[in-house]
Amino acid sequence: MTNKDNPPEDASPSISPGEALRRQAEEIAREKAALSPENMEVLSPEETSQMPHELRVHQIELD
């Protein structure tokens, strides 16, 4: 018999497809960051200033 007030731990609340995609992307980003040799402290000023541009372009591509 199941208790309706306490759903099983493996049951997740209903999330939108966008939220699920965001969570998946965040998990992949964490995994890649852990394996990435890049360190923000060692980036040159040019590389650092180029990053926002690259992120904006990538966001536009995704949209």
Sequence and secondary structure as in RCSB ss.txt:
>XXXX:A:sequence
MTNKDNPPEDASPSISPGEALRRQAEEIAREKAALSPENMEVLSPEETSQMPHELRVHQIELD
>XXXX:A:secstr
   TTS  TT      HHHHHHHHHHHHHHHHHHH    GGG  HHHHHHHHHHHHHHHHHH 
